[in-house]
Amino acid sequence: MDETTHEVFEKEIANHLPISFSDEIRPMKSFYSNDFRLGVLGGGQLGRMLIQEAVNYDVRVAVLDPSSDAPCSACAHQFVQGSFNDFQTVYDFGKSVDVLTIEIEHVNLEALEALQKAGKKIYPSPDVLRIVKDKGLQKEFYQTHGIATAPFHLIENRNEAERFVSEFPFMQKLRTGGYDGKGVQALRSVVDLNHAFDEPSVLEKMIDFQKEISVIIARNESGEVKTFPLVEMEFNPEANLVEFLFSPAEVDSSIEEQALSMAKQIVDKLEFVGLLAVEMFVDRNGKVLVNEMAPRPHNSGHHTIEACVTSQYEQHLRSILNLPLGDTALIRPAVMINLLGEKNHSGPVHYQGLEEVMAWNGVHIHLYGKAETRPFRKMGHVTCTAPTLDEAKHTAHEVMKTVKVISTV
């Protein structure tokens, strides 16, 4: 660990909870113990919303993130600035907590494996993360276990993509490192090869789909499994990010049965513990195909904070602490909108129109505490609830027209 990181840890010792640098792994305590600590790798908005739920259980949360002004920095019981990709930093941080979880997949797996070998409880497990963080391994997992997914090829570089020109169009996805719409692009013709990624990728056959849906499913260590009601997503085609999310999804019961069954099959085969988001396509024939999965709270579950009896964040907390899972029933129909930075705006953030929409019934605002905006950056979300889905949709579209995330310079 470098000198700067040591200084940060020493500061945390003085100001917050002590961090042990001994070779001993901290024995796990009951979650309601005064010195129980939940560790989170990653300090973004997902961790921030997890902390908001953890407060209700009096669970103290320690967070590791490379950015000093990460969204979790202002609300974590203990915030440590350091790289979640550095072996020693992750290992030392992991030793100091009772249970370790993530809010981003791109973390040092070797450190997690060493911690697990020493007896640390880590959810999701390093074995699961190894599969999920590599989209190629994800696709092979679905194929091996007979879980329907789009046909695909694995390639190492741009030149290998030329071998499959006769099968175009494809979506090319970087095997690792992609997030929030980055690392994904369409290859529709030979011309597109000029800007194809020259890195290990998945070439996934482009599906003619009628809907994109998502299942949020949780499983605890005891094997209890619960799913949230199916949701439907509409994407911003330019940013490849969710623009609207509708709950409940407007699909036939047969489609919902397929989706829930596939999600349960995935958590069973993975022996998964925690919260898993499974994104899926529904093709023109009503067949459900798995797109990809994320082993943590997810953008497609933000609405559960207001719309469901138990939020996805509380459910994640319950699952990784091996507590009884909560009721996932939908209280009211809901539409979620991502607040994305406007094009051509970078700099200190200003939210235009927020106060106006706050006066409208059923509008719930969540800002993520990011001081700087940039084009298509996720800065917050708004959930609109109403007696009917149509009413929620109407309000959501009005919010979308009214609220703009711009810079002040």
C-alpha positions in Angstrom: 0.0 0.0 0.0 1.4 3.4 -0.8 2.2 6.1 1.7 -0.9 8.2 0.8 -3.2 5.3 1.3 -1.6 4.6 4.7 -2.2 8.3 5.7 -5.9 8.0 4.8 -6.3 4.8 6.8 -4.6 6.5 9.8 -7.0 9.5 9.5 -9.9 7.1 9.5 -8.6 5.5 12.6 -8.5 8.9 14.3 -11.9 10.1 13.1 -14.1 7.0 12.7 -13.9 3.3 13.4 -10.6 1.6 13.9 -9.2 -0.4 11.1 -7.1 -3.4 12.1 -3.9 -4.1 10.2 -3.1 -7.3 11.9 -3.0 -10.6 10.0 -6.1 -11.8 11.8 -9.5 -11.8 10.1 -12.1 -9.9 12.1 -14.6 -12.4 13.5 -18.2 -11.7 12.4 -20.6 -10.3 15.0 -24.4 -10.0 15.0 -25.6 -7.2 12.7 -27.2 -5.4 15.6 -23.9 -5.3 17.6 -22.6 -1.8 18.2 -19.3 -2.7 16.5 -20.6 -4.7 13.6 -19.4 -3.2 10.3 -20.6 -3.8 6.7 -17.9 -3.1 4.1 -18.8 -1.8 0.6 -16.4 -1.7 -2.3 -17.5 1.3 -4.3 -18.9 4.6 -3.1 -21.3 5.6 -5.8 -25.1 6.3 -5.7 -25.9 2.6 -5.2 -23.8 2.5 -2.1 -25.3 5.8 -0.9 -28.9 4.4 -1.2 -27.8 1.2 0.6 -26.4 3.3 3.5 -29.8 5.1 3.7 -31.4 1.7 4.4 -28.7 0.5 6.6 -29.3 3.4 9.0 -32.7 1.9 9.7 -31.0 -1.3 11.0 -28.4 0.6 12.9 -25.8 -1.0 10.7 -22.5 0.9 10.4 -21.2 1.0 6.8 -17.6 1.4 5.8 -16.9 2.3 2.2 -13.8 2.1 0.0 -13.7 4.3 -3.1 -10.9 6.0 -5.1 -12.7 9.4 -5.2 -12.6 11.7 -2.2 -15.9 13.2 -3.2 -17.8 10.0 -4.1 -21.5 10.1 -3.3 -20.9 7.9 -0.2 -18.2 10.1 1.3 -20.7 12.4 3.1 -22.9 9.7 4.6 -20.8 6.5 5.3 -20.1 5.8 8.9 -16.5 5.3 7.7 -15.1 6.4 4.3 -11.7 5.3 3.1 -10.2 6.7 0.0 -8.3 4.0 -1.9 -8.4 1.9 -5.0 -10.8 -1.1 -5.0 -8.5 -2.5 -7.7 -5.4 -2.7 -5.6 -4.9 -6.1 -3.8 -3.4 -4.8 -0.6 -5.9 -1.9 -0.2 -8.9 -4.2 -0.7 -7.4 -7.0 1.5 -6.7 -4.6 4.4 -10.1 -3.0 4.1 -11.8 -6.4 4.0 -10.1 -7.6 7.1 -11.5 -4.7 9.1 -15.2 -5.4 8.4 -17.6 -8.3 9.3 -19.3 -8.7 5.9 -18.1 -7.4 2.6 -20.2 -6.5 -0.4 -19.9 -4.5 -3.6 -21.7 -1.7 -5.5 -19.5 -2.2 -8.6 -18.2 -5.4 -10.2 -14.8 -4.1 -11.3 -12.9 -4.9 -8.0 -9.8 -6.9 -7.2 -10.9 -10.5 -7.2 -7.6 -11.9 -6.0 -7.9 -9.9 -2.8 -11.5 -11.1 -2.3 -10.5 -14.7 -2.9 -7.7 -14.4 -0.3 -10.2 -12.9 2.2 -12.7 -15.6 1.5 -10.1 -18.3 2.0 -9.3 -16.8 5.4 -12.9 -17.0 6.4 -14.4 -13.6 5.5 -18.0 -13.5 4.4 -18.2 -11.9 0.9 -21.5 -11.5 -1.0 -21.7 -11.9 -3.9 -18.8 -14.4 -3.8 -15.6 -13.9 -5.8 -16.6 -16.9 -8.0 -19.8 -15.2 -9.0 -18.0 -11.9 -9.6 -15.5 -13.6 -11.9 -18.3 -14.7 -14.1 -20.4 -11.5 -14.0 -17.6 -9.0 -14.6 -16.7 -10.8 -17.9 -19.5 -10.6 -20.4 -17.9 -13.5 -22.3 -18.0 -15.8 -19.3 -21.6 -14.6 -18.6 -22.7 -15.8 -22.1 -20.9 -19.1 -21.7 -22.6 -19.6 -18.3 -26.0 -19.1 -19.9 -25.1 -21.5 -22.8 -23.8 -24.2 -20.4 -26.9 -24.2 -18.3 -29.4 -24.0 -21.1 -30.6 -20.5 -20.3 -31.9 -18.8 -23.4 -29.7 -15.9 -24.7 -28.9 -14.3 -28.0 -26.4 -16.2 -30.3 -22.8 -14.9 -29.9 -19.2 -15.2 -30.8 -16.2 -14.4 -28.6 -13.4 -12.4 -30.3 -10.0 -11.1 -29.2 -9.7 -8.1 -31.6 -11.2 -6.2 -34.5 -9.6 -8.4 -37.1 -11.5 -11.4 -35.8 -14.8 -9.6 -36.2 -14.3 -9.6 -39.9 -14.8 -13.4 -39.9 -18.4 -12.9 -39.0 -19.4 -10.2 -41.5 -21.9 -12.6 -43.2 -23.8 -12.8 -39.8 -24.1 -9.0 -39.2 -25.8 -7.2 -37.5 -24.2 -7.6 -34.0 -23.9 -5.7 -30.8 -20.3 -5.6 -29.8 -19.7 -5.6 -26.1 -16.3 -5.3 -24.4 -15.8 -8.4 -22.2 -14.7 -6.3 -19.2 -14.8 -2.7 -18.1 -18.0 -1.5 -19.7 -20.6 0.4 -17.6 -23.5 2.8 -18.0 -23.8 2.3 -21.8 -20.0 2.5 -22.4 -18.2 -0.4 -24.0 -21.2 -1.3 -26.2 -21.8 -0.5 -29.9 -23.7 -1.7 -32.9 -21.9 -3.3 -35.9 -24.5 -3.3 -38.7 -22.3 -3.5 -41.7 -18.7 -3.8 -42.9 -18.3 -0.1 -42.7 -18.8 -0.3 -38.9 -15.7 -2.4 -38.6 -13.7 0.8 -38.9 -14.7 1.8 -35.4 -15.1 -1.6 -33.8 -13.4 -2.2 -30.5 -9.9 -3.7 -30.9 -10.2 -5.6 -27.6 -11.6 -8.9 -26.3 -15.3 -8.7 -27.0 -18.6 -10.5 -27.3 -20.3 -10.3 -30.7 -24.0 -10.8 -29.8 -26.5 -11.3 -32.6 -28.8 -8.3 -32.7 -32.3 -9.3 -31.5 -35.5 -8.0 -33.0 -37.2 -7.5 -29.7 -40.5 -6.0 -28.6 -39.6 -5.1 -25.1 -36.6 -5.0 -22.7 -37.5 -6.2 -19.2 -35.7 -6.8 -15.9 -36.1 -9.1 -12.9 -34.7 -8.1 -9.5 -34.2 -11.3 -7.4 -32.7 -11.9 -4.0 -31.4 -15.0 -2.2 -30.0 -15.2 1.3 -27.5 -17.7 2.7 -30.3 -19.9 4.0 -31.6 -20.3 0.4 -34.7 -18.2 0.7 -35.5 -16.6 -2.7 -37.8 -13.7 -3.5 -38.4 -11.7 -6.7 -39.7 -8.2 -7.3 -42.5 -7.6 -9.9 -41.2 -7.6 -13.4 -40.3 -4.1 -14.8 -40.1 -2.8 -18.4 -37.4 -0.4 -19.6 -37.1 2.1 -22.4 -33.6 3.2 -23.3 -32.1 6.4 -24.6 -30.8 5.3 -28.0 -27.9 7.8 -28.0 -26.6 7.1 -24.5 -27.7 3.4 -24.3 -29.0 4.2 -20.8 -32.5 3.6 -19.3 -34.7 6.6 -19.9 -37.9 5.3 -18.5 -38.7 2.3 -16.3 -42.3 1.1 -15.9 -43.6 -1.0 -13.0 -45.5 -3.3 -13.4 -44.3 -4.4 -16.9 -47.2 -4.6 -19.4 -46.6 -8.2 -20.5 -48.6 -11.4 -20.7 -48.4 -13.7 -17.7 -46.6 -16.3 -19.8 -43.7 -13.8 -20.4 -43.6 -13.0 -16.7 -43.5 -16.7 -15.8 -40.6 -17.3 -18.2 -38.6 -14.3 -16.9 -39.1 -15.2 -13.2 -38.2 -18.9 -13.9 -35.0 -18.0 -15.7 -33.9 -15.6 -12.9 -34.5 -18.3 -10.3 -32.6 -20.8 -12.4 -29.6 -18.4 -12.5 -29.4 -17.8 -8.8 -29.8 -21.5 -8.2 -27.0 -22.4 -10.6 -24.7 -19.7 -9.2 -25.6 -20.5 -5.5 -26.0 -16.8 -5.4 -26.3 -14.8 -2.2 -27.3 -11.1 -2.4 -29.4 -9.1 -4.9 -29.2 -9.9 -8.6 -30.6 -7.9 -11.5 -31.3 -9.9 -14.7 -31.9 -7.8 -17.8 -33.8 -9.6 -20.6 -35.2 -9.2 -24.1 -38.7 -10.3 -25.2 -38.5 -11.2 -28.9 -41.4 -10.8 -31.4 -42.5 -14.3 -30.8 -42.8 -13.8 -27.0 -39.6 -15.7 -26.2 -37.6 -14.3 -23.3 -33.8 -14.1 -23.7 -31.3 -13.1 -21.0 -29.2 -10.1 -21.9 -26.9 -9.7 -18.9 -26.9 -9.6 -15.2 -25.6 -7.4 -12.3 -24.9 -8.8 -8.8 -26.0 -5.8 -6.8 -28.7 -3.2 -6.5 -29.4 -1.9 -10.0 -30.8 1.0 -12.0 -33.9 -1.1 -12.8 -34.8 -1.4 -9.1 -34.6 2.3 -8.0 -38.4 2.6 -8.1 -38.7 0.0 -5.3 -37.9 2.6 -2.7 -41.3 4.2 -3.0 -43.2 1.6 -5.1 -42.7 -1.6 -3.2 -43.1 -2.8 0.4 -39.4 -3.5 0.6 -36.8 -1.6 -1.4 -34.1 -3.4 -3.4 -31.6 -1.8 -1.1 -33.2 -3.2 2.1 -33.5 -6.5 0.3 -29.8 -6.6 -0.5 -29.0 -5.8 3.1 -31.3 -8.6 4.3 -29.9 -11.1 1.9 -26.2 -10.5 2.6 -26.8 -10.5 6.4 -28.9 -13.8 6.1 -32.0 -12.1 7.4 -35.6 -13.1 6.4 -36.3 -11.5 3.0 -38.9 -8.7 2.8 -42.2 -8.5 1.1 -41.7 -7.4 -2.5 -45.3 -6.5 -3.4 -46.0 -3.4 -5.5 -47.8 -0.7 -3.5 -48.5 1.6 -6.4 -47.7 1.6 -10.1 -44.5 3.6 -10.8 -42.3 5.1 -13.5 -38.7 5.9 -12.9 -36.7 8.4 -14.8 -32.9 8.8 -14.8 -31.7 12.3 -14.4 -28.9 12.5 -16.9 -26.5 15.3 -17.6 -27.6 17.3 -20.7 -25.5 17.2 -23.8 -23.0 20.0 -24.1 -23.0 20.6 -20.4 -20.0 19.9 -18.2 -19.1 21.5 -14.9 -20.8 22.4 -11.6 -24.3 21.0 -11.6 -27.6 22.9 -11.6 -31.0 21.2 -11.6 -33.5 23.2 -13.6 -37.2 22.7 -12.8 -36.8 20.6 -9.7 -38.9 22.9 -7.4 -41.7 23.0 -10.0 -42.1 19.2 -10.2 -41.8 18.8 -6.4 -45.2 20.4 -6.2 -46.8 17.5 -8.2 -48.4 14.6 -6.6 -46.4 11.3 -6.5 -43.1 12.8 -7.5 -40.1 11.5 -5.5 -36.7 13.1 -6.2 -33.3 11.4 -5.5 -30.1 13.4 -6.1 -26.8 11.5 -5.9 -24.6 14.2 -4.5 -22.3 14.6 -7.5 -21.0 18.1 -7.8 -20.0 17.9 -11.5 -22.3 17.1 -14.4 -21.3 15.9 -17.8 -23.2 14.7 -20.9 -25.4 11.6 -20.0 -23.8 11.2 -16.5 -26.3 9.7 -14.0 -26.9 12.6 -11.5 -30.1 11.3 -9.9 -33.5 9.8 -10.5 -37.1 10.6 -10.1 -39.8 8.1 -9.3 -43.4 8.9 -10.1 -46.1 6.9 -8.4 -49.9 7.0 -9.1 -53.1 5.0 -8.8 -52.6 3.7 -12.4 -49.6 3.2 -14.6 -51.0 5.5 -17.3 -51.2 8.3 -14.7 -47.6 7.6 -13.6 -46.4 7.7 -17.2 -48.1 11.0 -17.8 -46.4 12.6 -14.8 -43.1 11.1 -15.7 -43.2 12.5 -19.2 -44.0 16.0 -17.8 -41.1 15.6 -15.4 -38.8 14.7 -18.3 -39.8 17.8 -20.2 -39.4 20.1 -17.1 -36.3 18.9 -15.3 -32.9 19.6 -17.0 -29.5 18.8 -15.5 -27.2 21.5 -16.7 -23.9 23.2 -15.7 -23.6 26.6 -14.2 -20.7 27.6 -16.4 
